[in-house]
Amino acid sequence: MALETVIPSLAAAITRSGPREGADMLAPQDDATALAVLRAVSPEVAAGVFAYLRRRQRKRLLAAASRTEAEQWAKSESYEEGTIGRMMEPPTATFAPGVTVAAAIESIRDLVKRTFVTYGFVVDEAGRLVGIVTMRELLLAARASKLDDIMLKDVFFLTPDLQLRDAMKLALNRHFPVYPVCGADRKLLGEIRGQSMFEEQAYQISAQPGTMVGVDREERLSTPWRRSLLFRHPWLQLNLLTAFLAAAVVGVFQDTIDRMVILAMFLPVLAGQSGNTGCQALAVALRGLTLGEFAPGKERALVLKEGLLGLLNGALVGLTAGIGMLVVASWQHNPAALQLALIVFLAMTGSCIVSGIAGALIPLTLRKLGADPATASSIFLTTATDVASMGLFLGLATLIVAR
C-alpha cells in the first residue's frame, strides 16, 4: 500500500482507538511513517499515543521530529492524563510587543501555509503572555502600528494542570475558538482549541456509562478481546465479592425464608426498585460533577434532596408493592398477609432512602479520595442497595412475623 494511503488510514484508525491500541499500531512502523501519522492526528491523540510508545521508539521519534514537536510531546508526558497540558498544541504565532502590523502580517502569511492561525500571541522577552491580537485588528490597523498598541491586554488563559472539566467550567461562557495555555508566571506554553476541548468532553461523557460498570475509558469497538478481558475482569471479580456480601445477608435470615417462602418472591422486587432509585441519584450526581455544578456546600443539599426523593418515591412504590404482597399472601391463605404487606411497604421505603443517599454519596466520596467519580460506581451502588433492601426486608420479617 502506498505511503500516502497508509498514513491517512493509520491516522483514522488511531483516532478511533485508545492510546494503547494506537501505540501498538505504530510499533511495527518505520520512524518516518510513525512520525507522519503522529503529525496527521490531533495533538491530544498524538500526545496520548506517544506516552504509550516503547522508550526506544520515543527517543528515535523525538530525534526525528522538529524541535517544537519534540518539546511538545516531551512536555505533554509531564502532565497528568486528562489535563489541559496533555491536550495543548504549540503556540502557532508569537510576536514581540514592538513588532509592526506589517511585519506580523507577513509572518502570518508564511505561517498559514503550514498551520491554521487564529490569534497572534504577544509575549515579552521572558516569554510571558502580555496580549492577544485578532485577525480583525491586524487588518484594520495601520501597517506601521506596533502590536503593543492594538493588542488585547486583558487576556484570559488556561493553566496546563487544569483538569478538562475544570477548564470547561471556566470557558463555559466565553466560547473562544482558541485559548492560550500559560504557566503560573504567565509564560506562554501552548494553545488549545475550544473544539478539541468540547470533543474530548463529549468523549469522556460517552465513556461514563461504561466506567460505572468497570469498562475502561480506553476500550473501543476495535479493542482486542485480550485487552478488553484485562480491562473488565478485575471489576467483575470485585463485583462477585460484593455480591457475596449481599448473599451473606440473605444467609443470615435463611431460617426466616425457610419458614416463609413467600418472602423470596419479593426479594428481587425490592432489590430492583431500590437499585433503580439509586441509579437515578447516581446519574444526577455524576452529571453535576461532569458539568462542574458543585459549589461548596452543594454536596449536603444533594444528599438531603436524594434522601427525600427516596422517601417519597419509596413510599409510593412501597404502597403498590405492599398491595401486591397482600393480594399474593391472601391468595395463599397466609394468616400474616396484612403484616407482610406492611413489611414490604416499610422495607421498600427504607431501602429507597438508603439507595438514594448512596447514589449521591458514592461519586462524591470517590472524588474526595482522588478517584474518578464514575469508576465502577454502579458496582458499589448495587452492593449498597442489595444489602439495604434485603437486610431491611428480611430483618423486619424476622422481627414482626417469624419471631
Secondary structure, DSSP 8 states (H G I E B T S, - for coil): --HHHHHHHHHHHHHHS-HHHHHHHHTTS-HHHHHHHHHHS-HHHHHHHHHHS-HHHHHHHHHHS-HHHHHHHHHHHTS-TTBHHHH-B--S-EE-TT-BHHHHHHHHHHHTTTS---EEEEE-TT-BEEEEEEHHHHHHS-TT-BHHHHSB-S---B-TT-BHHHHHHHHTTT--SEEEEE-TT-BEEEEEEHHHHHHHHHHHHHHHHHHHTT--TT--TTS-HHHHHHHHHHHHHHHHHHHHHHHHHHHHTHHHHHH-THHHHHHHHHHHHHHHHHHHHHHHHHHHHHTT---TTHHHHHHHHHHHHHHHHHHHHHHHHHHHHHHHHHHTT-TTHHHHHHHHHHHHHHHHHHHHHHHHHHHHHHHHTTS-TTTTHHHHHHHHHHHHHHHHHHHHHHHHT--
